[in-house]
């Protein structure tokens, strides 16, 4: 009896706690977006509208980066869309886990993020996968928008939260959740190959292209190397 594993690590409560922690780390960085967006020329309401409607941090930063550099709004929108298209890969993975139908797909699609995807795919139980996705997505949405408003109102008076390492915290949380899912060495090699390709393409291609190229290659290589003999159970 003493050797029996504890159910706590896979309990619904544990998933919720993890989701809220990821939401807190991600939402806190919304202060930086709010401040940077207003410095780039957007007003408070435009900044908040981006977080409410676009709601994908990387694309939002790309948009205000192009605008702040003097680029045309159309160019900023194309860059943001290009970078946000990586969520298509997430949707393919999440669809069988969430089993969302009808109008609910629109709401679910709005919170398909790096963080909500990572928490969801880290769960073996389908119910826990759904809990992780929705709680993380909701937590990030609420906190990101609240902190965006705070950053936009305060402007540059708050400084750039990157000095406190909050941007690194978001990436670290994502990698810490995702890495255990790469249980076999071929998966980890594919992930490292994709990361190397993305880094190598950064100085050579437009914003967003490295992620799309690396993601496409990772999917193609993964499909070629995976099969029924992999021994891993697919989610129902």
Secondary structure, 3 states (H helix, E strand, C coil): CCCCCCCHHHCHHHHHHHHHHHHHHHHHCHHHHHHHHHHCCCCHHHHHHHHHHHCCHHHHHHHHHHHHCCCCHHHHHHHHHHHHCCHHHHHHHHHHHHCCCCCHHHHHHHCCCHHHHHHHHCCCCHHHHHHHHHHHHHHHHHHHHHHHHHHHHHHHHHCCHHHHCHHHHHHHHHHHHHHCCCCCHHHHHHHHHHHHHHHHHCCCCCCCHHHHHHHHHHHHHHHHHCCHHHCCCCCC
